[in-house]
Amino acid sequence: MSSGYRTGGNPVGAVIAAVADIMALVLGLWILLYLLDANRANGFVAFVHDTANWLSGWSRNLFTFDRAWERVVVGYGLAAVVYLFVGHAIGGRLQRRD
């Protein structure tokens, strides 16, 4: 079974893809915590929320929906998808360079 990346390629590409995965994971985790109505006074929840807010600063409130959960899913979800797409595109391109 392959990991999706060639061995012997540029390791920077794998790092960029991994960072994109982590960014998307944080954004997805915040969406999940929001939808499950997690306690925002909890330190972990507050950390995830603050990090997700920073990561999605450009996409939050890009679209206006009547329901708050729709704004959260679309705003943070869009950022997650863009980070995954761009991070993996750059990572894959760097992997193929060598």
Secondary structure as the mmCIF struct_conf table of DSSP 4:
data_model
#
loop_
_struct_conf.conf_type_id
_struct_conf.id
_struct_conf.beg_label_comp_id
_struct_conf.beg_label_asym_id
_struct_conf.beg_label_seq_id
_struct_conf.end_label_comp_id
_struct_conf.end_label_asym_id
_struct_conf.end_label_seq_id
BEND BEND1 GLY A 4 TYR A 5
TURN_TY1_P TURN_TY1_P1 THR A 7 GLY A 8
BEND BEND2 GLY A 9 GLY A 9
HELX_RH_AL_P HELX_RH_AL_P1 PRO A 11 LEU A 35
TURN_TY1_P TURN_TY1_P2 LEU A 36 ASP A 37
TURN_TY1_P TURN_TY1_P3 ARG A 40 ALA A 41
BEND BEND3 ASN A 42 ASN A 42
HELX_RH_AL_P HELX_RH_AL_P2 GLY A 43 LEU A 55
TURN_TY1_P TURN_TY1_P4 SER A 56 ASN A 61
BEND BEND4 LEU A 62 PHE A 63
BEND BEND5 ASP A 66 ARG A 67
HELX_RH_AL_P HELX_RH_AL_P3 ALA A 68 ARG A 97
#
